Amino acid sequence: MEEFQIKRLGHLGEGIADGPVYAPLTLPGETITATRNGDKLTDIRIVTPSADRVKPPCRHFKSCGGCLLQHASDSFVEKWKVNVVETALKAQEIDTNIAQIETSPVNSRRRATLSVRRTKKGASSGFHARGSDVIVEIPDCKLLDPLVLAGREVAEDIAIGCGSRKGELSVTITKSLNGLDIHVSGGKPIDGQLRIDLSAMIAKHNLARLAWDDEVIAEAHPAYQQFGNARVVPPAGAFLQATQEGEASLLKLIQNAVGNAKSIADMFAGSGTFTLPMAELGEIRAFENDPDMIEALDKGWRLAKGLKKISAEVRDLFRNPLMPEDMLKFDAVVLDPPRAGARAQVEQLAASSVPVVAFVSCNPVTFARDAKMLIDGGYSIGDVHVVDQFRWSPHIEVFAKFEKHAG
């Protein structure tokens, strides 16, 4: 055993001592003893704890790999996440104000993907232990919405009736307005008997929808999500903001940024999370690479009342970005790309005359890279807002408004 001083946290939330060597579940300023295995520390014992160390609120924390930062105070985690964003911006020589972080409450995650395995006595469902394929059951999880957590019973029932003891299922449980929306992947190929068995699960558990890989087995009730005045049924397993609170925070920031814009482009629009609420005030052109998402968005718009025109288009903005001349009529652009960022599209945005860009990102590093391109293209950046939908995890979402002034 050796003694180590933890100097800082890495981007995955692990403590880092000189070497560097990595010690999970430790905090800066702590003295620990541990066994060195390459650049990893094991058999960790805390000698001098940090003042920011707290008792984890969830009894599953030490064994479950779903959360990584419950051993740190909320104030410490907030400061650390803000610092991660500041560091990413400074690496691109961007100097701007970081607004106060907004963190989603306990038990607010409306979606989770559980690992589920059939066992001799029934089934086991939960998250993998850290660095392991062992499933840790989470009956008292403090992260998930109670309805999503109750979906463990559904997941285990599916594994018992439709899974095999040789394989592991991934079961995505989403809270919808009409109950649970279940998407299963990693199972055996679908056949007639499996369809019958899965259909029985719909009635037994009063599910809104059940999908097996790419096939929707049955939809007893529309698996609606509410986006502004519109109700949308996203494709099974499609992207959804992690919490309703986080989604509302981001939407408010976007609406404040675009203001009274009459013509707006929503890039990487998904199923219309931001498109549909914005259409209450202005006309929208929505771009998304997934045709099923575009179809869901368009149907939601057509069935809603009181919305301005939405033109929804299937377009791969990585390979086929909008060019500056394509954006001449837009008063504002909303940008919410995946973690890889939107380099190709941002290059064209930077050369455009669009007055306002409302930029949402789930990756501070690619956000800072893309923000630098906009700034070099003549945009000014406003306050950067940190929205934490992923409580007790290293994941971070950011938002900023960019303005290009005439002349």
C-alpha positions as CSV (number, residue, x, y, z in Angstrom):
1,M,0.0,0.0,0.0
2,E,1.2,3.5,-0.8
3,E,0.0,6.9,0.2
4,F,-1.4,9.4,-2.3
5,Q,-2.7,12.9,-2.4
6,I,-5.7,13.5,-4.7
7,K,-5.0,16.7,-6.6
8,R,-8.1,17.1,-8.9
9,L,-10.9,15.3,-10.6
10,G,-10.7,13.9,-14.2
11,H,-13.3,14.4,-16.8
12,L,-15.0,11.2,-15.8
13,G,-15.2,12.2,-12.1
14,E,-12.3,10.1,-10.9
15,G,-9.7,11.5,-8.5
16,I,-6.2,12.0,-9.9
17,A,-2.9,11.9,-8.0
18,D,0.6,12.5,-9.2
19,G,1.7,10.1,-11.9
20,P,-1.0,10.5,-13.0
21,V,-2.8,7.7,-11.3
22,Y,-6.6,7.5,-11.0
23,A,-8.6,6.7,-7.9
24,P,-12.4,6.4,-8.3
25,L,-14.7,7.8,-5.6
26,T,-12.1,10.2,-4.2
27,L,-12.0,14.0,-4.0
28,P,-9.4,16.7,-4.4
29,G,-7.5,17.4,-1.2
30,E,-7.9,13.8,0.2
31,T,-5.1,11.7,1.5
32,I,-5.6,8.0,0.6
33,T,-3.8,4.7,0.8
34,A,-4.1,2.4,-2.2
35,T,-2.5,-0.3,-4.3
36,R,-1.1,0.9,-7.6
37,N,-2.0,-1.2,-10.7
38,G,-0.5,0.6,-13.7
39,D,-2.3,4.0,-13.7
40,K,-5.2,2.7,-11.6
41,L,-5.5,2.7,-7.8
42,T,-7.4,-0.1,-6.0
43,D,-8.0,-1.1,-2.4
44,I,-8.5,2.6,-1.7
45,R,-8.9,3.8,1.9
46,I,-9.5,7.4,2.8
47,V,-7.0,8.6,5.4
48,T,-8.0,12.3,5.4
49,P,-11.4,13.0,3.9
50,S,-12.3,16.2,2.0
51,A,-14.7,18.7,3.7
52,D,-16.8,18.2,0.6
53,R,-17.2,14.4,1.2
54,V,-20.8,13.5,2.1
55,K,-22.7,10.3,2.9
56,P,-24.2,9.1,-0.5
57,P,-28.0,9.5,-0.5
58,C,-28.5,6.2,-2.3
59,R,-27.7,2.9,-0.6
60,H,-26.7,1.4,-4.0
61,F,-24.0,3.9,-4.7
62,K,-20.9,2.0,-3.7
63,S,-21.8,-1.0,-5.8
64,C,-23.8,0.5,-8.7
65,G,-22.1,2.2,-11.6
66,G,-25.0,4.4,-12.5
67,C,-23.8,7.4,-10.5
68,L,-20.2,8.5,-9.9
69,L,-20.3,11.6,-7.7
70,Q,-22.8,11.0,-4.9
71,H,-19.9,11.0,-2.4
72,A,-19.4,14.8,-3.1
73,S,-21.6,17.6,-1.8
74,D,-24.0,19.2,-4.3
75,S,-22.1,22.5,-4.1
76,F,-18.8,20.8,-4.9
77,V,-20.3,19.0,-7.9
78,E,-21.8,22.2,-9.2
79,K,-18.5,24.1,-8.9
80,W,-16.7,21.2,-10.6
81,K,-19.0,21.1,-13.5
82,V,-18.8,24.9,-14.0
83,N,-15.0,24.5,-13.9
84,V,-15.1,21.8,-16.6
85,V,-17.0,24.3,-18.8
86,E,-14.6,27.2,-18.0
87,T,-11.6,25.0,-18.7
88,A,-13.0,24.0,-22.1
89,L,-13.7,27.6,-23.0
90,K,-10.2,28.8,-21.9
91,A,-8.6,26.1,-24.1
92,Q,-10.2,28.0,-27.0
93,E,-9.3,31.4,-25.5
94,I,-13.0,32.3,-25.0
95,D,-13.6,34.6,-22.1
96,T,-17.2,34.9,-21.0
97,N,-19.4,34.8,-17.9
98,I,-20.7,31.4,-16.6
99,A,-24.3,31.7,-15.3
100,Q,-25.5,29.9,-12.2
101,I,-25.9,26.2,-12.8
102,E,-29.4,24.6,-12.9
103,T,-29.6,21.0,-11.6
104,S,-32.5,18.7,-12.0
105,P,-34.0,17.3,-8.8
106,V,-33.7,13.9,-7.3
107,N,-35.8,11.1,-8.9
108,S,-36.4,13.1,-12.0
109,R,-34.8,11.0,-14.8
110,R,-37.7,10.1,-17.1
111,R,-35.7,7.6,-19.0
112,A,-33.2,4.8,-18.3
113,T,-31.7,1.9,-20.1
114,L,-31.4,-1.1,-17.7
115,S,-29.3,-4.2,-18.1
116,V,-31.5,-7.3,-17.5
117,R,-30.6,-10.9,-17.3
118,R,-32.7,-14.0,-16.7
119,T,-31.6,-16.0,-13.6
120,K,-32.4,-19.4,-12.0
121,K,-34.8,-17.7,-9.6
122,G,-36.3,-15.2,-12.0
123,A,-34.5,-12.1,-13.4
124,S,-32.1,-9.4,-12.3
125,S,-32.3,-5.8,-13.6
126,G,-30.3,-2.6,-12.9
127,F,-27.0,-1.0,-13.8
128,H,-23.6,-2.6,-14.2
129,A,-21.2,-2.3,-11.3
130,R,-18.2,0.0,-12.0
131,G,-15.9,-1.7,-14.5
132,S,-17.8,-4.9,-14.5
133,D,-20.6,-6.8,-16.3
134,V,-22.2,-7.7,-13.0
135,I,-25.8,-6.3,-12.7
136,V,-26.5,-4.4,-9.5
137,E,-30.2,-4.2,-8.6
138,I,-31.4,-0.7,-7.8
139,P,-34.9,-0.9,-6.1
140,D,-34.2,2.4,-4.1
141,C,-32.5,4.4,-6.9
142,K,-32.5,8.1,-6.2
143,L,-31.9,9.1,-9.8
144,L,-34.9,7.7,-11.7
145,D,-38.5,8.9,-11.8
146,P,-40.6,6.5,-9.6
147,L,-42.6,5.4,-12.7
148,V,-39.4,4.5,-14.6
149,L,-38.1,2.7,-11.5
150,A,-41.3,0.7,-11.3
151,G,-40.5,-0.4,-14.9
152,R,-37.9,-2.8,-13.5
153,E,-40.7,-5.2,-12.9
154,V,-41.7,-5.0,-16.6
155,A,-38.1,-5.5,-17.7
156,E,-37.6,-8.5,-15.4
157,D,-40.9,-10.0,-16.6
158,I,-39.8,-9.6,-20.2
159,A,-36.5,-11.3,-19.4
160,I,-38.2,-14.3,-17.7
161,G,-40.8,-14.8,-20.5
162,C,-38.8,-13.7,-23.6
163,G,-35.1,-13.7,-22.7
164,S,-32.4,-16.3,-22.4
165,R,-30.0,-17.1,-19.6
166,K,-27.1,-16.9,-22.0
167,G,-27.6,-13.3,-23.0
168,E,-28.3,-9.9,-21.5
169,L,-31.1,-7.6,-22.6
170,S,-30.9,-3.8,-22.7
171,V,-34.4,-2.4,-21.8
172,T,-35.0,1.3,-22.2
173,I,-37.8,2.5,-20.0
174,T,-39.3,5.9,-20.9
175,K,-42.1,7.7,-19.0
176,S,-44.8,8.9,-21.5
177,L,-48.1,10.7,-20.9
178,N,-49.9,7.3,-21.3
179,G,-47.6,5.1,-19.2
180,L,-44.4,3.3,-19.9
181,D,-42.8,3.1,-23.3
182,I,-40.5,0.1,-23.5
183,H,-37.8,-0.6,-26.0
184,V,-35.8,-3.9,-25.8
185,S,-32.5,-4.6,-27.6
186,G,-30.0,-7.4,-27.5
187,G,-32.5,-10.2,-27.5
188,K,-33.1,-13.1,-29.9
189,P,-34.5,-12.6,-33.4
190,I,-38.2,-12.0,-33.4
191,D,-40.6,-14.8,-34.4
192,G,-44.3,-15.5,-34.1
193,Q,-44.3,-17.0,-30.6
194,L,-42.1,-14.2,-29.3
195,R,-44.6,-11.6,-30.7
196,I,-47.4,-13.4,-28.9
197,D,-45.5,-13.5,-25.6
198,L,-44.5,-9.8,-25.9
199,S,-48.0,-8.8,-26.7
200,A,-49.2,-10.4,-23.5
201,M,-46.8,-8.1,-21.6
202,I,-48.5,-5.0,-23.0
203,A,-51.9,-6.0,-21.4
204,K,-50.3,-7.4,-18.2
205,H,-48.4,-4.2,-17.4
206,N,-50.7,-1.7,-19.1
207,L,-47.8,-0.4,-21.3
208,A,-48.2,2.4,-23.8
209,R,-45.8,0.8,-26.2
210,L,-43.4,-2.1,-26.5
211,A,-40.8,-2.4,-29.2
212,W,-38.2,-5.2,-29.8
213,D,-35.2,-3.9,-31.7
214,D,-36.6,-2.1,-34.7
215,E,-40.1,-3.6,-34.5
216,V,-43.0,-2.1,-32.5
217,I,-44.8,-5.1,-31.2
218,A,-47.9,-3.2,-30.0
219,E,-49.0,0.3,-29.0
220,A,-51.9,0.1,-26.7
221,H,-51.9,3.8,-26.1
222,P,-50.0,6.6,-27.9
223,A,-46.6,7.0,-26.2
224,Y,-47.0,10.8,-26.1
225,Q,-44.5,13.3,-25.1
226,Q,-45.6,16.9,-24.6
227,F,-43.7,19.5,-26.5
228,G,-45.3,22.9,-25.9
229,N,-48.9,22.7,-27.2
230,A,-48.2,19.6,-29.3
231,R,-48.2,15.9,-28.4
232,V,-45.7,13.8,-30.2
233,V,-45.1,10.1,-30.3
234,P,-41.3,9.8,-30.9
235,P,-39.9,6.7,-32.5
236,A,-39.3,3.8,-30.1
237,G,-36.0,4.4,-28.3
238,A,-35.5,7.8,-29.9
239,F,-33.6,10.6,-28.2
240,L,-35.4,12.6,-25.4
241,Q,-34.1,15.2,-23.0
242,A,-33.2,13.4,-19.7
243,T,-35.5,15.3,-17.4
244,Q,-38.6,17.5,-17.9
245,E,-36.9,20.2,-15.7
246,G,-33.8,20.2,-17.8
247,E,-35.8,20.4,-21.0
248,A,-37.8,23.3,-19.6
249,S,-34.7,25.2,-18.6
250,L,-33.1,24.8,-22.1
251,L,-36.4,25.7,-23.8
252,K,-36.7,28.9,-21.8
253,L,-33.1,29.9,-22.6
254,I,-33.7,29.2,-26.3
255,Q,-37.0,31.2,-26.3
256,N,-35.3,34.2,-24.6
257,A,-32.5,34.0,-27.1
258,V,-34.6,33.9,-30.3
259,G,-37.0,36.5,-29.0
260,N,-39.4,37.8,-31.6
261,A,-37.7,36.0,-34.5
262,K,-40.3,35.3,-37.2
263,S,-38.3,32.7,-39.2
264,I,-36.2,30.2,-37.3
265,A,-34.1,27.1,-38.4
266,D,-34.0,24.3,-35.9
267,M,-30.9,22.1,-36.7
268,F,-30.7,18.6,-35.3
269,A,-34.4,19.0,-34.4
270,G,-35.1,15.5,-33.3
271,S,-38.8,14.8,-32.8
272,G,-39.5,18.5,-32.2
273,T,-38.6,19.1,-28.5
274,F,-37.8,22.7,-29.2
275,T,-39.3,23.1,-32.7
276,L,-42.9,22.8,-31.6
277,P,-42.9,25.2,-28.7
278,M,-41.0,27.8,-30.8
279,A,-43.7,27.4,-33.5
280,E,-46.1,29.2,-31.2
281,L,-44.4,32.4,-32.1
282,G,-42.7,32.0,-35.5
283,E,-42.3,29.9,-38.6
284,I,-39.8,27.1,-38.3
285,R,-37.7,25.0,-40.7
286,A,-36.7,21.8,-38.9
287,F,-33.7,19.7,-40.0
288,E,-33.0,16.2,-38.7
289,N,-31.2,13.2,-40.2
290,D,-33.7,10.6,-38.9
291,P,-36.8,10.3,-41.1
292,D,-38.9,8.7,-38.4
293,M,-38.2,11.6,-36.1
294,I,-39.2,14.1,-38.8
295,E,-42.4,12.1,-39.4
296,A,-43.2,12.2,-35.7
297,L,-42.5,16.0,-35.5
298,D,-44.6,16.7,-38.6
299,K,-47.5,14.6,-37.3
300,G,-47.4,16.4,-33.9
301,W,-47.5,19.8,-35.7
302,R,-50.4,18.9,-37.9
303,L,-52.5,17.7,-34.9
304,A,-51.7,20.6,-32.7
305,K,-53.6,23.9,-32.6
306,G,-52.3,27.5,-32.7
307,L,-48.9,26.8,-34.2
308,K,-47.2,28.7,-37.0
309,K,-46.0,26.8,-40.1
310,I,-43.3,24.1,-39.6
311,S,-41.4,22.7,-42.7
312,A,-39.7,19.5,-41.6
313,E,-36.9,18.1,-43.7
314,V,-34.7,15.0,-43.6
315,R,-31.1,16.3,-43.9
316,D,-27.7,15.1,-42.8
317,L,-26.1,18.3,-41.5
318,F,-22.8,16.6,-41.0
319,R,-22.4,15.7,-44.7
320,N,-24.8,18.2,-46.2
321,P,-24.8,21.4,-44.1
322,L,-26.9,24.4,-44.9
323,M,-24.8,27.0,-46.8
324,P,-24.8,30.7,-46.0
325,E,-27.1,31.5,-48.9
326,D,-29.6,28.9,-47.6
327,M,-29.8,30.8,-44.3
328,L,-30.4,34.3,-45.7
329,K,-34.1,34.4,-44.6
330,F,-33.6,33.1,-41.1
331,D,-33.8,35.5,-38.1
332,A,-32.4,32.9,-35.8
333,V,-30.9,29.4,-35.7
334,V,-31.3,26.8,-33.0
335,L,-28.5,24.3,-32.8
336,D,-28.5,21.2,-30.6
337,P,-26.1,18.7,-32.1
338,P,-24.9,15.3,-30.7
339,R,-21.7,15.0,-28.6
340,A,-19.5,15.2,-31.7
341,G,-20.6,18.8,-32.2
342,A,-21.5,20.3,-35.5
343,R,-18.2,21.4,-37.1
344,A,-19.3,21.3,-40.7
345,Q,-22.6,23.2,-40.1
346,V,-21.0,25.7,-37.7
347,E,-18.3,26.6,-40.4
348,Q,-21.2,27.6,-42.7
349,L,-23.1,29.4,-39.9
350,A,-19.9,31.4,-39.0
351,A,-19.9,32.6,-42.6
352,S,-23.6,33.4,-42.7
353,S,-25.5,36.6,-41.8
354,V,-28.0,34.9,-39.4
355,P,-28.4,37.5,-36.5
356,V,-28.8,35.0,-33.6
357,V,-27.6,31.4,-32.9
358,A,-29.1,29.6,-29.9
359,F,-26.6,26.8,-29.2
360,V,-27.3,23.8,-26.9
361,S,-24.5,21.2,-26.4
362,C,-24.0,18.1,-24.3
363,N,-20.2,18.3,-24.7
364,P,-18.3,21.3,-23.3
365,V,-15.2,20.5,-25.4
366,T,-16.9,20.3,-28.8
367,F,-19.1,23.3,-27.8
368,A,-16.0,25.4,-27.1
369,R,-14.5,24.3,-30.4
370,D,-17.6,25.2,-32.4
371,A,-18.1,28.4,-30.4
372,K,-14.6,29.5,-31.3
373,M,-15.5,29.2,-35.0
374,L,-18.6,31.3,-34.5
375,I,-16.6,34.0,-32.7
376,D,-13.9,34.0,-35.4
377,G,-16.7,34.5,-37.9
378,G,-17.9,37.7,-36.3
379,Y,-20.3,36.5,-33.6
380,S,-20.3,37.6,-30.0
381,I,-21.0,35.1,-27.2
382,G,-23.3,35.8,-24.3
383,D,-23.4,34.2,-20.9
384,V,-22.8,30.4,-20.9
385,H,-25.5,28.5,-19.0
386,V,-24.8,25.1,-17.4
387,V,-27.8,22.8,-17.2
388,D,-27.3,19.6,-15.2
389,Q,-29.8,17.0,-16.2
390,F,-27.4,14.2,-15.3
391,R,-27.2,14.6,-11.6
392,W,-24.3,12.8,-9.9
393,S,-22.6,12.1,-13.2
394,P,-19.8,13.8,-15.2
395,H,-22.2,14.7,-18.0
396,I,-22.9,18.4,-18.6
397,E,-25.1,20.4,-20.9
398,V,-24.4,24.0,-21.9
399,F,-26.2,26.8,-23.7
400,A,-25.1,30.2,-25.1
401,K,-26.6,32.8,-27.3
402,F,-24.4,34.1,-30.2
403,E,-25.2,37.4,-32.0
404,K,-23.8,38.8,-35.2
405,H,-24.2,42.6,-35.5
406,A,-24.6,44.3,-38.9
407,G,-21.4,45.9,-40.1
